[in-house]
C-alpha cells in the first residue's frame, strides 16, 4: 500500500509503445475521460490503461507522468513496475468490463456513458458524469484545483463524450449490473441550476429503476448544496441511497480563496456545512459523504473537518490532490507521499472510532480504490496484508517506499 500511495502521488512513466502487447480497448480497459483528467500529462495521441493490480491484490490507478521515477516496463512477456530501474513486482492490468462492448439504444457506446472500477468484494462501481463541463467557468469562478472544463476541451471530441440523457444512463447501469456484477452507481457532473439539477436526477433515478427493475439501485447523487434544504428530501424520495456534497476545504480562508464559485453560487462554506448536516438527518449514518481535496490546506484543518463530519454520521473522501493538467493550480506540488499516507491512516482511525466499515465506504465513494478502501479491506481481512502475499518483493518495495 505504501508503494500504491507513492505511485498515486508521483505518477508512473511508461513508453506508450509497450502497450501494443496489450489488447487495450479489447481485453484490457482503456481510459475514457468522462469527467476529469487524472494523468499528470495529457495524452491526446494515444490510449492508456485505467489501472493495474499488485501481487497483493491492491488496485492502483494509472496516472501517467513521463517524469516519474516509477516506470512500467515490458519484460519477458509481463509488465513490471520498477523504481529507478529496480524491479518491484509484476502487475496485471484492469480487465475491460463486458458492458463496455455494448451501446445504448441510440447507438452511444456505454463506455462513453458510465465509467467502471472494480471493488474488493466482487461488486464494482459505475461512475457517470452526466455533464463533462461546469457552468462556473463562464463566470470565472472555477474551483482552482479542478480541470473538468479543460478535460472537455482536450478529450470530448477525440473520445466522443457528450451530455448523457436519463435513458442512456439507465440502459448503461442496467447492463453493468447484469453483465459485470456492479452494485453501486455514482452520478455527478458540473454546476447547473439547482432546480434543473434535482429534476434531472429524479429523471435519471426513474430511468435506472425502470431499466434495472430495482427500486434501490444503491445510487449516490453528487450535488451542489441547494439553497432550499428541502430539496435534499427529494433525492431520497427519488430512490438514491446516498448523497454527496463536496465541501473540498475546511479552513474558511482556504475555502474562500480556492472555491470562489461555491462561495458565490451556493451560500458559502457555512451553508454547505448546514446542508451536509441536514442531509445526514435525512439519509442517516453512513449515507452522506463530503470530499476534501487533501494537500492544499493544512492537514490539521482537513482532519478537523473529517472528525466533525464523522461525529454526525458523514464520511469524507480525502484522496490526494493532483495538480491536474488544465487547472489553475497546474504546476504546483502536492505534499509528499508520506503526508498523504499519514492522512489515510488518521482518517481510517477516525472512521473506525465512529463505527464505519468497508461497506459504508464502498457505498458512498465514486470509486472503490481509495487508500481508505485498502485499509478497511486489510483490516476486515477482505484482502490480506500486502507483505503476506508478495514475499521478498514486498520487502524490497517497503524499503524503497
VOBALUM-233278 format. One record per residue (C-alpha): residue number from 1; x, y, z. Coordinates in Angstrom, 3 decimals, always signed. Layout:
<setors>
   i        u        v        w
 NUM        X        Y        Z
...
</setors>
This chain:
<setors>
   i        u        v        w
   1   +0.000   +0.000   +0.000
   2   +2.957   +2.332   +0.589
   3   +4.034   +1.771   -2.992
   4   +0.487   +2.318   -4.261
   5   +0.326   +5.603   -2.373
   6   +3.686   +6.783   -3.694
   7   +2.794   +5.892   -7.276
   8   -0.502   +7.764   -6.858
   9   +1.457  +10.869   -5.863
  10   +4.385  +10.637   -8.279
  11   +2.567   +9.051  -11.200
  12   +4.064   +6.328  -13.355
  13   +6.071   +6.566  -16.560
  14   +5.806   +4.164  -19.470
  15   +6.740   +4.100  -23.104
  16   +3.294   +4.063  -24.786
  17   +4.727   +1.648  -27.359
  18   +4.822   -1.163  -24.778
  19   +1.037   -1.236  -24.720
  20   +0.950   -2.674  -28.229
  21   +1.313   -6.019  -26.440
  22   -1.983   -5.355  -24.631
  23   -5.407   -5.721  -26.173
  24   -6.165   -2.183  -24.966
  25   -9.822   -1.409  -25.547
  26  -10.489   -5.095  -26.106
  27   -9.492   -7.376  -23.225
  28   -7.925   -4.541  -21.209
  29   -9.840   -1.468  -20.007
  30   -8.791   +1.818  -21.587
  31   -9.020   +5.299  -20.065
  32  -12.073   +7.321  -21.049
  33  -12.069  +10.868  -19.660
  34  -15.729  +11.233  -18.777
  35  -15.114  +13.962  -16.194
  36  -11.524  +14.696  -15.079
  37   -8.050  +14.080  -16.473
  38   -6.189  +12.447  -13.580
  39   -2.996  +11.744  -15.509
  40   -0.276  +14.287  -14.791
  41   +0.081  +14.997  -18.502
  42   -2.437  +14.938  -21.331
  43   -2.171  +12.193  -23.949
  44   -4.270  +13.163  -26.931
  45   -2.406  +10.927  -29.383
  46   -2.620   +7.531  -27.672
  47   -4.654   +5.464  -25.216
  48   -3.576   +4.375  -21.743
  49   -4.870   +1.670  -19.386
  50   -7.083   +2.625  -16.438
  51   -5.097   +0.807  -13.775
  52   -3.445   -2.365  -12.592
  53   -3.346   -4.786   -9.669
  54   -0.381   -5.616   -7.434
  55   +0.542   -9.183   -6.415
  56   -1.044   -8.417   -3.032
  57   -4.382   -7.655   -4.660
  58   -4.456   -3.857   -4.363
  59   -5.635   -1.860   -7.363
  60   -3.571   +1.129   -8.493
  61   -4.960   +3.778  -10.839
  62   -2.736   +4.533  -13.850
  63   -1.670   +8.197  -13.550
  64   +0.757   +8.763  -16.388
  65   +3.759  +11.017  -15.695
  66   +6.769  +10.796  -18.021
  67   +8.972  +12.395  -15.318
  68   +8.288   +9.810  -12.618
  69  +10.961   +7.525  -11.139
  70   +8.331   +4.794  -11.184
  71   +8.029   +3.108  -14.553
  72   +6.141   +0.171  -16.018
  73   +8.251   -1.854  -18.428
  74   +7.520   -4.843  -20.613
  75   +9.912   -7.639  -19.722
  76   +9.806  -11.217  -20.918
  77   +6.111  -11.243  -21.680
  78   +4.940   -9.499  -18.496
  79   +4.535   -5.946  -17.288
  80   +6.669   -4.957  -14.298
  81   +6.605   -1.900  -12.039
  82  +10.104   -0.539  -11.453
  83  +11.586   +2.268   -9.348
  84  +14.751   +3.974  -10.593
  85  +15.405   +0.916  -12.732
  86  +14.925   -1.648   -9.932
  87  +12.176   -4.215  -10.333
  88   +9.423   -4.059   -7.717
  89   +6.767   -6.542   -8.876
  90   +4.773   -7.640  -11.914
  91   +1.364   -6.043  -12.462
  92   -1.815   -7.143  -14.186
  93   -3.962   -4.555  -15.954
  94   -7.684   -3.983  -15.416
  95   -9.937   -6.209  -17.486
  96  -12.401   -4.336  -19.652
  97  -15.955   -4.766  -18.331
  98  -18.353   -6.648  -20.559
  99  -20.836   -3.778  -20.811
 100  -18.187   -1.577  -22.483
 101  -18.681   -3.639  -25.632
 102  -22.347   -2.644  -25.877
 103  -24.216   +0.536  -26.775
 104  -27.369   +2.346  -25.735
 105  -30.479   +2.155  -27.896
 106  -29.444   +5.429  -29.576
 107  -26.043   +3.941  -30.533
 108  -23.894   +5.685  -27.895
 109  -21.247   +3.260  -26.546
 110  -21.755   +2.513  -22.863
 111  -18.042   +3.211  -22.325
 112  -18.846   +6.858  -23.175
 113  -21.665   +6.974  -20.634
 114  -20.565   +5.137  -17.480
 115  -17.000   +4.514  -16.275
 116  -16.179   +1.345  -14.357
 117  -13.994   +0.454  -11.373
 118  -13.910   -2.934   -9.642
 119  -14.177   -3.400   -5.882
 120  -12.717   -5.914   -3.441
 121  -15.970   -7.634   -2.584
 122  -16.949   -8.718   -6.092
 123  -19.117   -5.725   -6.850
 124  -17.925   -2.658   -8.660
 125  -18.954   +0.945   -9.196
 126  -20.139   +2.748  -12.302
 127  -19.486   +6.468  -12.187
 128  -21.437   +8.736  -14.516
 129  -20.637  +12.369  -15.223
 130  -23.869  +13.479  -16.842
 131  -22.077  +16.664  -17.912
 132  -18.354  +16.937  -18.620
 133  -18.311  +20.702  -18.155
 134  -19.089  +23.184  -15.373
 135  -21.004  +26.464  -15.690
 136  -18.683  +28.171  -13.190
 137  -16.159  +28.627  -15.997
 138  -18.383  +31.179  -17.741
 139  -18.366  +33.302  -14.593
 140  -14.634  +32.975  -13.943
 141  -15.404  +31.053  -10.734
 142  -13.863  +27.618  -11.355
 143  -12.502  +25.795   -8.301
 144   -8.752  +26.325   -8.614
 145   -7.863  +22.611   -8.435
 146  -10.492  +21.490  -10.974
 147   -9.877  +20.651  -14.631
 148  -13.322  +19.452  -15.747
 149  -13.617  +22.144  -18.416
 150  -10.023  +21.678  -19.602
 151  -10.631  +17.923  -19.847
 152  -13.686  +18.546  -22.011
 153  -11.677  +20.842  -24.286
 154   -8.954  +18.206  -24.691
 155  -10.846  +14.927  -24.966
 156  -14.556  +15.365  -25.658
 157  -14.251  +15.398  -29.450
 158  -11.481  +12.772  -29.541
 159  -13.373  +10.339  -27.330
 160  -16.922  +11.260  -28.322
 161  -18.088  +12.370  -24.873
 162  -21.321  +14.338  -24.654
 163  -24.139  +15.189  -22.261
 164  -25.885  +11.997  -21.100
 165  -29.650  +11.696  -21.046
 166  -31.530   +9.607  -18.434
 167  -32.452   +6.811  -20.846
 168  -28.803   +6.306  -21.860
 169  -27.759   +6.186  -18.205
 170  -30.494   +3.750  -17.230
 171  -29.535   +1.356  -20.031
 172  -25.815   +1.569  -19.205
 173  -26.337   +0.952  -15.487
 174  -28.640   -1.998  -16.165
 175  -26.045   -3.586  -18.454
 176  -23.249   -3.058  -15.914
 177  -25.298   -4.581  -13.101
 178  -26.362   -7.533  -15.247
 179  -23.094   -8.351  -17.005
 180  -20.378   -7.260  -14.583
 181  -21.876   -7.629  -11.130
 182  -21.804   -3.885  -10.449
 183  -23.567   -2.926   -7.203
 184  -23.133   +0.855   -6.916
 185  -23.820   +3.882   -9.128
 186  -22.274   +7.332   -8.662
 187  -23.880  +10.244  -10.537
 188  -22.073  +13.566  -10.771
 189  -21.365  +16.500  -13.073
 190  -20.555  +20.189  -13.230
 191  -22.617  +23.001  -11.726
 192  -26.118  +23.524  -13.101
 193  -29.012  +25.482  -11.511
 194  -30.334  +23.505   -8.534
 195  -33.918  +23.199   -9.806
 196  -32.695  +21.820  -13.102
 197  -30.316  +19.529  -11.210
 198  -32.883  +17.901   -8.948
 199  -35.373  +17.354  -11.782
 200  -32.668  +15.747  -13.904
 201  -31.507  +13.473  -11.058
 202  -35.067  +12.342  -10.438
 203  -35.446  +11.501  -14.133
 204  -32.180   +9.519  -14.002
 205  -33.270   +7.603  -10.903
 206  -36.537   +6.657  -12.589
 207  -34.713   +5.538  -15.735
 208  -32.299   +3.371  -13.723
 209  -35.153   +1.830  -11.759
 210  -37.069   +1.087  -14.938
 211  -34.061   -0.442  -16.711
 212  -32.743   -2.481  -13.762
 213  -36.045   -3.367  -12.101
 214  -34.534   -2.188   -8.803
 215  -36.198   +0.370   -6.565
 216  -32.980   +0.612   -4.503
 217  -30.125   +0.596   -7.019
 218  -27.546   +1.804   -4.450
 219  -27.071   +5.177   -6.100
 220  -25.104   +8.188   -4.886
 221  -26.274  +11.611   -6.053
 222  -23.382  +14.094   -6.053
 223  -24.878  +17.585   -5.891
 224  -24.183  +21.197   -5.065
 225  -25.565  +22.328   -1.704
 226  -29.096  +23.561   -2.509
 227  -30.145  +26.910   -1.080
 228  -33.521  +25.321   -0.312
 229  -32.617  +22.441   +2.019
 230  -35.999  +20.751   +1.498
 231  -34.736  +19.775   -1.966
 232  -32.454  +17.236   -0.250
 233  -35.523  +15.192   +0.752
 234  -36.453  +14.831   -2.907
 235  -33.237  +12.937   -3.701
 236  -34.040  +10.341   -1.058
 237  -37.637  +10.105   -2.225
 238  -36.392   +9.564   -5.784
 239  -34.534   +6.400   -4.712
 240  -30.924   +7.459   -4.154
 241  -29.472   +5.554   -1.200
 242  -26.695   +8.069   -0.532
 243  -25.943  +11.744   -1.121
 244  -22.682  +13.632   -1.622
 245  -21.878  +17.327   -1.264
 246  -18.169  +18.034   -1.536
 247  -17.028  +20.803   +0.795
 248  -13.412  +20.465   -0.501
 249  -11.781  +22.750   +2.142
 250  -12.431  +23.015   +5.875
 251  -10.383  +26.120   +6.683
 252  -12.603  +29.178   +5.974
 253   -9.791  +31.202   +4.398
 254   -8.698  +28.397   +2.076
 255  -12.340  +27.784   +1.220
 256  -12.845  +31.380   +0.121
 257   -9.611  +31.501   -1.876
 258   -9.817  +28.110   -3.627
 259  -13.590  +27.820   -4.208
 260  -14.882  +31.181   -5.497
 261  -17.863  +29.604   -7.265
 262  -19.083  +27.703   -4.225
 263  -18.926  +30.935   -2.227
 264  -20.853  +32.874   -4.870
 265  -23.394  +30.259   -6.003
 266  -24.205  +28.023   -3.037
 267  -24.356  +30.207   +0.025
 268  -20.724  +29.771   +1.031
 269  -18.988  +27.441   +3.466
 270  -21.420  +27.743   +6.374
 271  -24.403  +26.946   +4.187
 272  -22.598  +23.912   +2.699
 273  -21.953  +22.585   +6.199
 274  -25.572  +23.244   +7.158
 275  -26.732  +21.347   +4.056
 276  -24.492  +18.375   +4.895
 277  -25.816  +18.337   +8.456
 278  -29.371  +18.376   +7.144
 279  -28.637  +15.572   +4.674
 280  -27.182  +13.423   +7.462
 281  -30.527  +13.632   +9.278
 282  -32.493  +12.794   +6.139
 283  -30.343   +9.926   +4.830
 284  -28.909   +8.543   +8.079
 285  -25.498   +7.448   +9.334
 286  -23.010   +6.455   +6.633
 287  -25.331   +7.586   +3.843
 288  -23.798  +11.017   +3.213
 289  -20.311  +11.952   +2.104
 290  -18.268  +15.065   +1.656
 291  -14.997  +15.287   -0.243
 292  -11.809  +17.109   +0.732
 293   -9.006  +17.862   -1.719
 294   -6.275  +16.714   +0.644
 295   -2.979  +18.549   +0.385
 296   -3.966  +22.153   -0.301
 297   -4.927  +23.282   +3.203
 298   -3.034  +22.220   +6.372
 299   -3.566  +18.606   +7.403
 300   -4.881  +19.660  +10.808
 301   -7.708  +21.592   +9.177
 302   -8.790  +18.710   +6.944
 303   -8.718  +16.269   +9.862
 304  -10.882  +18.623  +11.920
 305  -13.447  +18.506   +9.135
 306  -13.229  +14.716   +8.792
 307  -13.667  +14.299  +12.560
 308  -16.640  +16.641  +12.755
 309  -18.435  +15.048   +9.840
 310  -17.783  +11.517  +11.164
 311  -19.245  +12.559  +14.512
 312  -22.559  +13.363  +12.794
 313  -22.534  +10.202  +10.639
 314  -20.945  +11.635   +7.485
 315  -17.995  +10.006   +5.701
 316  -15.293  +12.007   +3.914
 317  -13.142  +11.389   +0.876
 318   -9.561  +12.572   +1.381
 319   -7.919  +11.493   -1.857
 320   -4.611  +13.143   -2.674
 321   -4.749  +16.442   -4.518
 322   -3.317  +16.105   -8.003
 323   -2.372  +19.421   -9.675
 324   -4.378  +18.400  -12.724
 325   -3.472  +19.496  -16.254
 326   -5.550  +22.492  -17.213
 327   -6.451  +23.514  -13.657
 328   -5.457  +26.912  -12.245
 329   -3.047  +25.107   -9.904
 330   -1.345  +23.079  -12.646
 331   +2.410  +23.031  -11.997
 332   +2.069  +23.259   -8.225
 333   +3.200  +20.427   -5.970
 334   +1.049  +18.183   -3.785
 335   +2.624  +17.152   -0.435
 336   +4.992  +14.198   -0.411
 337   +3.691  +10.649   -0.300
 338   +4.328  +10.237   +3.442
 339   +1.999  +13.180   +4.147
 340   -0.856  +11.539   +2.244
 341   -0.247   +8.081   +3.725
 342   -0.422   +9.560   +7.226
 343   -3.661  +11.308   +6.257
 344   -5.168   +7.989   +5.140
 345   -4.213   +6.197   +8.359
 346   -5.558   +9.002  +10.545
 347   -8.851   +9.154   +8.631
 348   -9.251   +5.385   +8.795
 349   -8.841   +5.503  +12.576
 350  -11.458   +8.248  +12.811
 351  -13.912   +6.244  +10.709
 352  -13.358   +3.110  +12.807
 353  -13.877   +5.117  +16.002
 354  -17.332   +6.116  +14.781
 355  -18.261   +2.608  +13.674
 356  -17.930   +2.781   +9.872
 357  -16.974   -0.183   +7.658
 358  -15.693   -1.056   +4.192
 359  -19.291   -1.480   +3.036
 360  -20.167   +2.031   +4.190
 361  -17.195   +3.499   +2.350
 362  -17.892   +1.466   -0.782
 363  -21.464   +2.739   -0.911
 364  -20.533   +6.436   -0.811
 365  -17.363   +6.642   -2.938
 366  -17.126   +7.360   -6.697
 367  -14.536   +4.578   -6.988
 368  -13.771   +1.687   -4.617
 369  -10.000   +2.126   -4.843
 370   -9.048   +4.859   -2.378
 371   -6.434   +4.145   +0.307
 372   -9.243   +4.111   +2.876
 373  -10.832   +1.212   +0.981
 374   -7.488   -0.614   +1.147
 375   -7.160   -0.014   +4.886
 376  -10.703   -1.203   +5.553
 377  -10.217   -4.219   +3.261
 378   -6.997   -5.239   +5.019
 379   -8.417   -4.528   +8.485
 380  -11.543   -6.578   +7.788
 381   -9.467   -9.303   +6.051
 382  -11.221   -8.781   +2.731
 383   -7.728   -8.781   +1.199
 384   -4.578   -9.920   +3.043
 385   -1.753   -7.582   +4.017
 386   +0.492   -6.992   +1.005
 387   +3.636   -8.460   +2.592
 388   +1.888  -11.743   +3.378
 389   +1.446  -12.382   -0.347
 390   +4.341  -10.777   -2.148
 391   +7.250  -12.173   -0.115
 392  +10.693  -10.827   -0.945
 393   +9.321   -8.328   -3.455
 394   +7.333   -6.750   -0.621
 395  +10.486   -6.332   +1.499
 396  +12.287   -4.508   -1.303
 397   +9.198   -2.426   -2.057
 398   +8.866   -1.449   +1.600
 399  +12.499   -0.389   +1.735
 400  +12.086   +1.840   -1.319
 401   +8.851   +3.365   -0.007
</setors>
